[in-house]
Amino acid sequence: MSDDSKNIFSNYGIYDLGDDLELSLPNVSIKFQRISDNAFSYFRENSEGKIVEKIIPVKSHTLKIELAPSRPLNYPARRTNHVFLKF
């Protein structure tokens, strides 16, 4: 693998989940998958191998999520390692 290869990361913004969605962030992989007409599975794995899995119940056929950075505790610092997902 060459040294000048770049990682492609997901953009912040609003996403519509029809069936499946995969988000790639620095050191984190997030996957959403439809498991039934009224539920999605949420899977997150970080670079240390820590896994979080959840079931998200929905009342409609689609689900909208927003991927946005959250401010660091010592705001107005310009960097943060935290991301906020709003359902």
C-alpha positions as CSV (number, residue, x, y, z in Angstrom):
1,M,0.0,0.0,0.0
2,S,1.4,3.4,-0.9
3,D,2.1,6.1,1.7
4,D,0.0,8.7,-0.1
5,S,-3.3,6.8,0.0
6,K,-6.1,8.8,1.6
7,N,-9.0,7.6,3.7
8,I,-12.5,8.5,2.5
9,F,-14.7,9.6,5.4
10,S,-18.5,10.3,5.5
11,N,-19.7,13.8,5.4
12,Y,-21.7,15.5,8.2
13,G,-25.3,16.0,7.4
14,I,-28.8,14.4,7.2
15,Y,-29.1,10.8,5.9
16,D,-32.2,8.9,4.9
17,L,-32.1,5.3,5.8
18,G,-34.0,3.2,3.3
19,D,-32.5,-0.2,3.9
20,D,-28.7,0.0,4.8
21,L,-26.2,2.7,5.5
22,E,-22.5,2.6,6.3
23,L,-20.7,5.6,7.7
24,S,-16.9,5.8,7.9
25,L,-15.3,8.2,10.4
26,P,-11.7,8.5,11.7
27,N,-11.2,5.4,13.9
28,V,-15.0,4.5,13.9
29,S,-17.2,2.4,11.6
30,I,-21.0,2.8,11.9
31,K,-23.5,0.5,10.1
32,F,-27.3,0.7,10.0
33,Q,-29.3,-2.3,8.6
34,R,-33.0,-2.8,8.2
35,I,-34.0,-6.0,10.2
36,S,-37.8,-5.7,9.8
37,D,-40.5,-3.3,8.6
38,N,-40.3,-1.4,11.9
39,A,-36.7,-1.8,13.1
40,F,-33.1,-1.1,12.2
41,S,-30.0,-2.5,13.8
42,Y,-27.2,-0.1,14.7
43,F,-23.6,-1.4,14.8
44,R,-20.5,0.7,15.8
45,E,-16.9,-0.4,16.1
46,N,-13.9,1.8,17.0
47,S,-10.2,1.3,16.3
48,E,-9.7,-0.6,19.6
49,G,-12.3,-3.2,18.6
50,K,-15.0,-1.9,21.1
51,I,-18.4,-2.8,19.6
52,V,-21.8,-1.2,20.4
53,E,-25.0,-2.8,19.0
54,K,-28.5,-1.5,19.3
55,I,-32.0,-2.0,17.9
56,I,-33.8,1.2,16.7
57,P,-37.6,0.8,16.5
58,V,-39.3,3.0,13.9
59,K,-42.9,3.9,13.2
60,S,-42.5,4.7,9.5
61,H,-40.8,2.8,6.6
62,T,-37.8,5.2,6.6
63,L,-35.5,6.7,9.2
64,K,-33.6,10.0,9.1
65,I,-30.4,10.5,11.0
66,E,-28.1,13.5,11.3
67,L,-24.4,13.2,11.7
68,A,-22.9,16.3,13.3
69,P,-19.8,17.1,15.3
70,S,-20.3,18.0,19.0
71,R,-18.4,20.8,20.6
72,P,-15.5,20.0,22.9
73,L,-15.9,20.6,26.6
74,N,-13.5,23.5,26.5
75,Y,-15.3,25.4,23.8
76,P,-14.2,27.5,21.8
77,A,-11.5,24.9,21.1
78,R,-11.4,24.0,17.4
79,R,-11.0,20.2,17.7
80,T,-13.2,17.4,19.0
81,N,-13.2,13.6,18.9
82,H,-16.9,13.2,19.6
83,V,-19.8,12.8,17.1
84,F,-23.5,13.2,17.8
85,L,-26.1,11.1,16.0
86,K,-29.6,12.4,16.2
87,F,-32.5,10.1,15.3
